[in-house]
């Protein structure tokens, strides 16, 4: 019974359209980045190429490299669908925190708009950390599978309570 309660808490969300917009936009961005790494779409190197870069050049252990690719691709897909939104947001949050700690902190806050830095700063990552933190707290919002499941469970519980009271 406790496992069911935890699952309900994981899926619980309101019907907020603003949360849904935030979730959908972040989902599209991360699905595209993940598709580059996992499938080679949008000019990416695909799974083998990305794994080679992560493990060979960056010396990331293969299981963590695969998790990073999965977090972006599956996390982006999960956010688009609003499916296990808190889990998807957590995966992307971890991915961005590691990216800042391992690579981007050395280039400062700002992106490399002018091409004068040796790498990209972490302002994008900071925004993603804030958005994913928000989604982990609030859930998926409107137009999500999480909302559909949580609202159907709420309705069935109300029906059971009414039936028992009658």
Secondary structure per residue as TSV (DSSP state, phi and psi in degrees):
chain	resnum	aa	ss	phi	psi
A	1	X	-	360.0	-35.6
A	2	X	H	-66.1	-35.4
A	3	X	H	-63.6	-38.4
A	4	X	H	-65.7	-41.4
A	5	X	H	-62.2	-41.7
A	6	X	H	-65.1	-40.4
A	7	X	H	-61.8	-42.0
A	8	X	H	-62.0	-41.5
A	9	X	H	-65.0	-37.5
A	10	X	H	-64.8	-37.4
A	11	X	H	-89.8	-16.7
A	12	X	-	-59.1	134.8
A	13	X	-	-159.8	165.4
A	14	X	-	-99.4	-170.2
A	15	X	-	-106.7	37.4
A	16	X	-	-79.8	120.0
A	17	X	H	-69.9	-34.5
A	18	X	H	-64.0	-40.1
A	19	X	H	-63.5	-41.2
A	20	X	H	-62.7	-40.7
A	21	X	H	-62.9	-46.5
A	22	X	H	-59.2	-45.7
A	23	X	H	-62.6	-46.0
A	24	X	H	-64.4	-44.2
A	25	X	H	-64.3	-46.1
A	26	X	H	-63.0	-38.1
A	27	X	H	-61.9	-43.3
A	28	X	H	-63.6	-44.5
A	29	X	H	-60.7	-46.4
A	30	X	H	-77.5	-29.5
A	31	X	H	-61.8	-44.1
A	32	X	H	-62.4	-45.9
A	33	X	H	-64.4	-41.1
A	34	X	H	-67.0	-37.0
A	35	X	H	-66.3	-32.9
A	36	X	H	-60.2	-46.1
A	37	X	H	-77.1	-38.6
A	38	X	H	-87.0	-38.4
A	39	X	H	-117.0	-10.3
A	40	X	-	79.2	13.0
A	41	X	G	-74.5	163.0
A	42	X	G	54.7	37.6
A	43	X	G	80.2	12.4
A	44	X	-	-81.1	175.4
A	45	X	-	-96.7	-3.0
A	46	X	H	77.6	178.0
A	47	X	H	-62.6	-49.8
A	48	X	H	-63.2	-44.2
A	49	X	H	-65.2	-42.1
A	50	X	H	-68.2	-42.2
A	51	X	H	-60.7	-42.0
A	52	X	H	-60.2	-43.1
A	53	X	I	-66.4	-48.2
A	54	X	I	-62.5	-44.3
A	55	X	I	-81.6	-38.2
A	56	X	I	-81.9	-53.2
A	57	X	I	-83.4	-39.2
A	58	X	S	-97.9	-8.0
A	59	X	-	58.1	37.6
A	60	X	-	-87.4	130.5
A	61	X	-	-56.5	142.4
A	62	X	H	-52.8	-43.5
A	63	X	H	-61.4	-37.1
A	64	X	H	-72.5	-35.8
A	65	X	H	-63.1	-44.1
A	66	X	H	-64.1	-38.5
A	67	X	H	-63.2	-39.8
A	68	X	H	-63.0	-44.6
A	69	X	H	-63.5	-44.2
A	70	X	H	-64.4	-39.7
A	71	X	H	-60.5	-41.5
A	72	X	H	-72.9	-48.3
A	73	X	H	-71.4	-57.0
A	74	X	H	-72.0	-34.0
A	75	X	H	-64.0	-42.6
A	76	X	H	-62.6	-43.6
A	77	X	H	-63.0	-43.5
A	78	X	H	-60.6	-39.7
A	79	X	H	-68.2	-40.7
A	80	X	H	-59.6	-45.5
A	81	X	H	-79.3	-17.8
A	82	X	T	69.4	38.1
A	83	X	S	-111.1	119.8
A	84	X	S	51.2	49.6
A	85	X	H	-57.1	-42.7
A	86	X	H	-64.7	-38.1
A	87	X	H	-67.6	-45.5
A	88	X	H	-60.7	-44.5
A	89	X	H	-64.4	-38.6
A	90	X	H	-63.8	-42.3
A	91	X	H	-61.3	-44.3
A	92	X	H	-68.0	-39.3
A	93	X	H	-57.3	-49.4
A	94	X	H	-60.8	-43.0
A	95	X	H	-58.5	-45.7
A	96	X	H	-71.4	-37.8
A	97	X	H	-62.2	-42.2
A	98	X	H	-67.8	-40.1
A	99	X	H	-60.7	-40.8
A	100	X	H	-66.6	-47.5
A	101	X	H	-66.2	-38.2
A	102	X	H	-87.5	-31.9
A	103	X	T	-127.9	-60.0
A	104	X	G	-77.6	-20.6
A	105	X	G	-60.2	-31.5
A	106	X	G	-70.5	-14.7
A	107	X	G	-101.1	2.7
A	108	X	-	84.6	-171.4
A	109	X	S	-72.2	-43.4
A	110	X	S	-83.2	147.7
A	111	X	-	-66.5	165.2
A	112	X	-	-93.2	61.4
A	113	X	T	-63.2	-35.9
A	114	X	T	-95.6	-7.3
A	115	X	S	78.7	15.0
A	116	X	-	-93.3	-13.8
A	117	X	S	-91.0	162.4
A	118	X	S	-82.4	-9.5
A	119	X	S	-164.4	-176.7
A	120	X	-	-91.6	138.4
A	121	X	-	-74.2	-171.4
A	122	X	S	-110.6	18.5
A	123	X	H	-64.1	-40.3
A	124	X	H	-60.7	-45.3
A	125	X	H	-63.8	-37.8
A	126	X	H	-63.9	-42.2
A	127	X	H	-61.9	-43.1
A	128	X	H	-64.4	-39.9
A	129	X	H	-60.3	-42.0
A	130	X	H	-66.0	-44.2
A	131	X	H	-65.5	-45.2
A	132	X	H	-67.5	-36.2
A	133	X	H	-60.0	-43.4
A	134	X	H	-60.5	-46.0
A	135	X	H	-67.4	-33.3
A	136	X	H	-66.0	-32.6
A	137	X	H	-78.8	-47.9
A	138	X	H	-90.6	-25.4
A	139	X	-	90.7	-163.8
A	140	X	-	-80.8	-28.8
A	141	X	-	79.7	-158.8
A	142	X	S	-68.0	167.3
A	143	X	S	45.9	54.9
A	144	X	S	-137.9	154.8
A	145	X	H	-66.9	-37.3
A	146	X	H	-55.9	-45.7
A	147	X	H	-64.4	-42.6
A	148	X	H	-59.4	-47.8
A	149	X	H	-67.6	-43.4
A	150	X	H	-69.9	-36.7
A	151	X	H	-72.6	-34.3
A	152	X	H	-69.2	-34.5
A	153	X	H	-69.5	-39.7
A	154	X	H	-62.5	-44.0
A	155	X	H	-64.4	-40.2
A	156	X	H	-68.5	-34.1
A	157	X	H	-68.6	-39.8
A	158	X	H	-62.9	-41.7
A	159	X	H	-61.6	-42.9
A	160	X	H	-62.6	-41.3
A	161	X	H	-65.3	-43.6
A	162	X	H	-62.6	-41.1
A	163	X	H	-64.8	-42.5
A	164	X	H	-68.6	-33.0
A	165	X	H	-74.7	-27.1
A	166	X	-	-77.2	360.0
